[in-house]
Every structure is written in structure tokens, then in C-alpha cells.
Amino acid sequence: MIGVLLVNLGTPDGPDPDSVKRYLRQFLSDRRVIEIPPIAWQPILRGIILNTRPKKSSEAYSKIWTERGSPLADITARQAEAMVGRFGEKVVVDYAMRYGKPSIEARLTGLMEQGCDRILIAPMYPQYCAATTATVFDEVARVLGDMRWQPALRFVPPYHDDPAYLAALADDLTRQVQGLSFSPEVMLLSFHGMPLRTLEKGDPYYCQCMKTARLLRERLAERPEFAGVRFETTFQSRFGPARWLEPSTDTTLIAEGEKGTKRLIVAAPGFSADCVETLEELAIEGREEFCEAGGEDFAVLDCLNTSSDGLAMIETMLRRELSGWI
């Protein structure tokens, strides 16, 4: 048997402060995520951040929580469900969260219990970053390090410039723009931010984001729906006092409103599924920032999620990496 495991970042078990606190404790204790030495960071984390941030974050999660739970976990689960049966009866498809539940350890163990001796790990991050992609490698290695019998492994590589990914994005975003009640003047391509030092230390994330933005912009600019649209690339979700990648999404939204932009749309091509960063930070907070600064029409376009274009892209990517196994 062959296993396929889609992995995304993670989510709290619920939108309440206690659940968010457990999630943040695990997430912010990862040394790939926070590169400050633990002896200096852990007192700050446990003494300040975990006593203040969960309340604010839980309010954000409460705004986007659904009857099916966390949108990120729900969408990732449905992406995996949609892949079931596409590669034959001997391929088992499942999903996991790097932080929170279902854990990588639980899902890897489950695949092996079903007889999978070859497993393809698919980190659902288009752009590679040590704080996201590499942590999946770390956790898989940790889990397998305690196993006497280990499966053969493959990992889906970053797909920031993959033609299938870019085509899916362009087609899905075009379809969404066609359904808007206004014609945008500006389109922000907003990626999750990272501290500037990650770039200075050699992390390719910033460069891969910029390449995605350039290639996507080239595709969209050829389409009538984007005629005359000005594209801007920004980075969101700043956290802490360190300098982060710029320009920031929030300050750009305010600046656009103040200088007279009235119609603006946002896409988040670095996210494979909608989550609190897109549904709350961009769609709710972003709208308030833009409109209070003088903007009028505003829309945040959906991530690829379980759209037909998105699922076709995932299948293409997985089928390519399963070559020789199926």
C-alpha cells in the first residue's frame, strides 16, 4: 500500500482562549518558527505572550469558526477526501496538521497500520520556508526516529513556480473577479510575512514569493478582467518587534485608501486553504483598514481550497511525485 499525507500548518481545537493557548504554546516553541535561544525566549513566551495573546487570537478565530470547526482543518480534510480514489485502490490519502490535531505522528502511524510501506508527504506550502516546510521534515523525522520499521518516503517539493499551480491560480482568480460587482483598480498579492532576518540568513521564501507574484501577474495581465489593474505584492501578519518583510499588507491597504484608490481586491497565493489569516486578518480587518482610509469597494478572493482548479492542481502535483510507485 502507498500513503499520501497532505500537511498544513495547524489550528487550535476550538476558538476558546484555552485551546488557542495550547496551540500557540506548541507553535511558538518550535525553534524553526522562533529562532531566539529557548533560554531567552521561553520566559517571554510563558510569562507574557501565552498570558496575553490567546484572548485576542481567540476573538479572531471566533469570527471565522464554522459548524465544521476550523476552516483550515476542514478545507484540508476535504482536499484529502477529494483525492481518495484518484490514484487507484492501493493508495490511501489522509491529512495532518503540523501543530494541533490531527497530528503528523497520529496520521503517519495510521497509514503504516493500514500497510503503507511507501508514503508521500505533501507540505501544502507553495513557497519553501524553514518555518513552515522544514518543520514538516523535522516532525516526520522525529516520528520515524522512534520506529524500528520505517516506510520509504518522498516529499512534494515547493511548487511556487509550477505551471500547474500558476494556471490554477490564474483561472480561479479570474473566475472570482468575473463574479464581482465592481472592476478593481488595484490587486494586492498578500503573502504571509517572515522576519527580515530569515532572508538575510539565506531562506528562499521571500524570493519564491516574489517569483510567484511576478509569474502570476504576467498571466493575469493578459486577461481582460485585469486590464488596467495595478498589482502590488505585500506581506502580512507581522508579530513582535523585529523588522519583517516589507511592504506590509496593512500599511499598504491604508496607504491605498488615503491616496484615493476606491476599488481594491486581495489574493493570498501563498495559502493553499483559507484560514484565520485570510478570513479574519484580510477579509475583516483589511476591509476596515481600507474603507476607513477612504476606500469603497473591497474583496478578498478565496484561496484555491476545494475549487475544481485547485483540486486538479493537487492531483497533478501528487500524481507526478507518485510516479514509479503507481
C-alpha positions as MATLAB code, in Angstrom:
seq = 'MIGVLLVNLGTPDGPDPDSVKRYLRQFLSDRRVIEIPPIAWQPILRGIILNTRPKKSSEAYSKIWTERGSPLADITARQAEAMVGRFGEKVVVDYAMRYGKPSIEARLTGLMEQGCDRILIAPMYPQYCAATTATVFDEVARVLGDMRWQPALRFVPPYHDDPAYLAALADDLTRQVQGLSFSPEVMLLSFHGMPLRTLEKGDPYYCQCMKTARLLRERLAERPEFAGVRFETTFQSRFGPARWLEPSTDTTLIAEGEKGTKRLIVAAPGFSADCVETLEELAIEGREEFCEAGGEDFAVLDCLNTSSDGLAMIETMLRRELSGWI';
ca = [
       0.000    0.000    0.000;
       1.026    3.585   -0.656;
       0.145    6.502    1.625;
      -0.269   10.178    0.762;
      -0.334   12.713    3.588;
      -1.353   16.325    2.964;
       0.095   18.540    5.714;
      -0.875   22.099    6.582;
       0.200   24.412    9.376;
      -2.357   23.775   12.070;
      -5.160   25.210   14.121;
      -6.497   25.250   17.689;
      -9.044   22.603   18.679;
     -11.551   25.394   19.305;
     -11.873   29.180   19.247;
     -11.669   29.495   23.042;
      -8.617   31.019   24.816;
      -7.517   27.731   26.421;
      -7.445   25.905   23.074;
      -5.634   28.797   21.426;
      -3.105   28.852   24.277;
      -2.288   25.156   23.816;
      -1.880   25.683   20.095;
       0.334   28.748   20.475;
       2.494   27.008   23.072;
       3.285   24.240   20.608;
       3.611   26.502   17.573;
       5.754   29.196   19.186;
       8.018   26.655   20.902;
       9.239   25.343   17.549;
      12.808   26.565   17.101;
      12.246   26.798   13.350;
       9.445   29.301   13.981;
      11.144   31.303   16.741;
      14.912   31.302   16.316;
      15.653   33.050   19.594;
      17.528   30.713   22.001;
      14.986   28.958   24.258;
      16.701   30.196   27.414;
      15.792   33.738   26.357;
      12.530   33.021   24.509;
      10.671   30.618   26.809;
      10.332   33.083   29.731;
       8.891   35.642   27.293;
       6.570   33.069   25.750;
       5.297   31.616   29.021;
       5.390   34.796   31.073;
       3.939   37.300   28.618;
       2.718   36.004   25.258;
       0.732   32.990   26.460;
      -0.954   35.183   29.051;
      -1.970   37.939   26.631;
      -2.180   36.747   23.034;
      -4.661   33.807   23.386;
      -7.561   36.119   24.251;
      -7.000   38.333   21.217;
      -6.371   35.373   18.900;
      -9.439   33.516   20.181;
     -11.585   36.514   19.247;
     -10.213   36.312   15.707;
     -10.857   32.564   15.493;
     -14.394   33.012   16.845;
     -15.232   35.256   13.898;
     -14.382   32.581   11.313;
     -15.192   29.311   13.144;
     -17.885   27.193   11.476;
     -20.113   24.260   12.348;
     -17.402   22.054   10.821;
     -14.766   23.640   13.052;
     -11.621   25.342   11.876;
     -11.835   26.366    8.198;
      -8.180   25.399    7.635;
      -8.604   21.887    9.018;
     -11.963   21.448    7.303;
     -10.695   22.539    3.887;
      -7.526   20.437    4.165;
      -9.631   17.432    5.140;
     -11.886   17.968    2.132;
      -8.869   18.348   -0.150;
      -7.630   14.955    1.040;
     -11.095   13.401    0.713;
     -11.299   14.660   -2.873;
      -8.064   12.832   -3.716;
      -9.345    9.470   -2.458;
      -9.709    7.020   -5.325;
      -7.897    9.168   -7.899;
      -4.709    7.094   -7.796;
      -6.052    3.569   -7.527;
      -7.195    1.252   -4.753;
      -3.713    0.798   -3.299;
      -3.238    4.486   -2.454;
      -4.504    5.793    0.896;
      -4.879    9.581    1.191;
      -5.052   11.398    4.529;
      -4.214   14.770    6.047;
      -2.481   16.154    9.139;
      -1.688   19.420   10.874;
       1.892   20.307   11.811;
       0.602   21.850   15.049;
      -2.594   20.709   16.735;
      -4.792   17.851   15.587;
      -4.753   15.559   13.709;
      -1.035   15.300   14.324;
       1.570   14.084   11.861;
       2.510   11.354   14.327;
      -1.051   10.029   14.558;
      -1.650   10.092   10.806;
       1.737    8.556    9.888;
       1.152    5.779   12.393;
      -2.342    5.264   10.975;
      -1.036    4.952    7.411;
       1.533    2.386    8.474;
      -1.108    0.421   10.366;
      -3.017    0.219    7.076;
       0.009   -1.390    5.464;
       1.580    1.621    3.728;
       5.257    0.906    3.210;
       5.720    3.897    0.897;
       4.463    7.338    1.922;
       4.381   10.635    0.053;
       4.398   13.684    2.330;
       2.838   16.773    0.747;
       3.534   20.019    2.673;
       0.828   22.341    1.367;
       3.086   25.375    1.191;
       3.762   26.645   -2.341;
       6.800   28.623   -1.207;
       9.523   26.937    0.857;
      10.332   28.388    4.254;
      12.271   26.878    7.128;
       9.487   27.993    9.480;
       6.859   26.022    7.536;
       8.134   23.410    5.079;
      11.223   22.430    7.050;
       9.223   21.898   10.239;
       7.256   19.173    8.440;
      10.516   17.409    7.600;
      11.617   17.802   11.223;
       8.444   16.298   12.643;
       8.357   13.394   10.190;
      11.992   12.623   11.062;
      11.212   12.797   14.780;
       8.311   10.380   14.458;
      10.223    7.914   12.295;
      13.251    8.174   14.569;
      11.438    6.072   17.180;
      10.311    3.411   14.686;
      12.222    0.213   14.098;
      10.437   -0.404   10.792;
      10.215    2.639    8.594;
       8.452    3.267    5.279;
      10.104    4.632    2.159;
       9.474    8.381    1.988;
       9.031   11.060   -0.639;
       8.287   14.740   -0.165;
       6.433   17.029   -2.551;
       8.827   19.899   -3.341;
       7.850   23.583   -3.181;
       5.660   24.481   -6.145;
       5.886   28.282   -6.195;
       6.703   28.372   -9.930;
       4.951   25.184  -11.029;
       2.944   25.846  -14.216;
       0.032   23.763  -12.876;
      -0.121   25.881   -9.715;
       0.130   29.166  -11.597;
      -2.503   28.106  -14.138;
      -4.879   27.034  -11.362;
      -4.401   30.334   -9.545;
      -4.876   32.421  -12.672;
      -8.015   30.581  -13.761;
      -9.616   30.534  -10.315;
      -8.856   34.192   -9.580;
     -10.193   35.199  -12.994;
     -13.416   33.307  -12.319;
     -13.825   35.081   -8.980;
     -13.152   38.532  -10.422;
     -15.782   37.884  -13.085;
     -18.304   37.472  -10.265;
     -17.538   40.783   -8.559;
     -19.925   43.712   -8.728;
     -17.058   46.141   -9.396;
     -13.906   46.384  -11.506;
     -10.771   46.613   -9.338;
      -8.189   49.331   -9.682;
      -5.570   47.547   -7.552;
      -4.863   43.923   -6.714;
      -2.723   43.058   -3.682;
      -0.922   39.726   -3.731;
      -0.514   39.199    0.008;
       1.868   36.560    1.374;
       2.433   35.596    4.973;
       5.252   37.668    6.411;
       8.512   36.469    7.932;
      11.174   38.300    9.930;
      13.684   40.014    7.654;
      16.492   38.011    9.232;
      15.143   34.838    7.586;
      16.025   36.360    4.222;
      19.388   37.563    5.486;
      20.182   34.047    6.730;
      19.530   32.585    3.294;
      15.925   31.394    3.476;
      14.481   31.334   -0.095;
      10.948   32.226    0.999;
      10.991   35.903    0.026;
      12.499   35.187   -3.388;
       9.986   32.425   -4.084;
       7.080   34.687   -3.076;
       8.315   37.388   -5.406;
       8.702   34.878   -8.246;
       5.168   33.580   -7.695;
       3.859   37.153   -7.744;
       5.740   38.012  -10.929;
       4.682   34.892  -12.822;
       1.069   35.185  -11.678;
       0.967   38.870  -12.556;
       2.236   38.086  -16.062;
      -0.558   35.571  -16.572;
      -3.314   37.786  -15.199;
      -2.197   40.914  -17.051;
      -3.040   39.194  -20.343;
      -6.698   38.752  -19.355;
      -9.399   41.373  -19.968;
     -10.665   41.107  -16.386;
      -7.367   42.602  -15.199;
      -6.930   45.269  -17.865;
      -5.602   48.415  -16.231;
      -5.262   46.763  -12.806;
      -2.167   47.723  -10.810;
      -0.574   44.819   -8.940;
       1.222   45.142   -5.605;
       2.998   42.425   -3.585;
       2.794   42.683    0.203;
       3.422   40.653    3.368;
       1.006   40.248    6.282;
       0.814   39.006    9.882;
       3.670   40.914   11.479;
       4.412   39.738   15.017;
       6.811   41.106   17.616;
       9.307   43.994   17.494;
      11.675   42.576   14.859;
      11.745   44.028   11.352;
       9.675   41.922    8.934;
       9.494   41.569    5.171;
       8.013   44.644    3.529;
       5.856   46.263    2.332;
       3.289   45.178    4.897;
      -0.263   44.453    3.815;
      -1.976   46.502    6.499;
       0.004   49.701    5.907;
      -0.401   49.267    2.140;
      -4.198   48.985    2.467;
      -4.286   52.184    4.495;
      -1.950   53.980    2.099;
      -4.037   52.931   -0.923;
      -7.220   54.280    0.671;
      -5.553   57.525    1.655;
      -4.202   58.197   -1.824;
      -7.585   57.741   -3.495;
      -7.851   54.096   -4.504;
     -11.550   53.213   -4.328;
     -11.739   49.641   -5.641;
      -9.261   47.043   -4.378;
      -9.044   43.253   -4.260;
      -6.685   40.952   -2.374;
      -5.471   37.447   -3.226;
      -3.310   35.268   -0.968;
      -1.382   32.930   -3.295;
       0.858   31.655   -0.506;
      -2.045   29.895    1.250;
      -3.433   26.631   -0.100;
      -6.540   26.931    2.081;
      -8.415   29.778    3.702;
      -7.621   30.285    7.370;
      -7.680   32.931   10.089;
      -5.053   34.958    8.218;
      -7.249   35.258    5.132;
     -10.775   35.101    6.567;
     -10.228   37.402    9.541;
      -6.989   39.342    9.095;
      -7.537   40.149    5.414;
     -11.297   39.932    4.864;
     -12.420   41.604    8.103;
      -9.535   43.693    9.444;
      -8.269   44.503    5.970;
     -11.667   45.755    4.850;
     -11.914   48.021    7.889;
      -8.421   49.435    7.299;
      -9.035   50.142    3.621;
     -12.519   51.596    3.976;
     -11.668   53.757    6.993;
      -8.799   55.217    4.936;
     -11.189   56.224    2.146;
     -11.621   53.070    0.064;
     -15.045   51.894   -1.062;
     -15.204   48.515   -2.857;
     -13.098   45.733   -1.332;
     -12.929   41.974   -1.772;
     -10.629   39.195   -0.606;
     -10.627   36.371   -3.130;
     -10.800   32.768   -1.941;
      -7.732   30.564   -1.837;
      -7.736   27.564   -4.175;
      -9.345   25.463   -1.412;
     -11.508   22.735   -3.000;
     -12.214   24.572   -6.232;
     -12.084   22.454   -9.376;
      -8.910   24.262  -10.450;
      -7.318   23.734   -7.045;
      -8.143   20.043   -6.823;
      -6.915   19.421  -10.366;
      -3.636   21.096   -9.427;
      -3.236   18.960   -6.289;
      -3.913   15.799   -8.284;
      -1.367   16.796  -10.939;
       1.252   17.521   -8.288;
       0.668   14.286   -6.369;
       0.493   12.120   -9.472;
       3.844   13.463  -10.638;
       5.515   12.720   -7.308;
       3.932    9.254   -7.142;
       5.484    8.361  -10.498;
       7.100    4.937  -10.319;
       5.033    3.977   -7.308;
       1.723    3.861   -9.178;
];
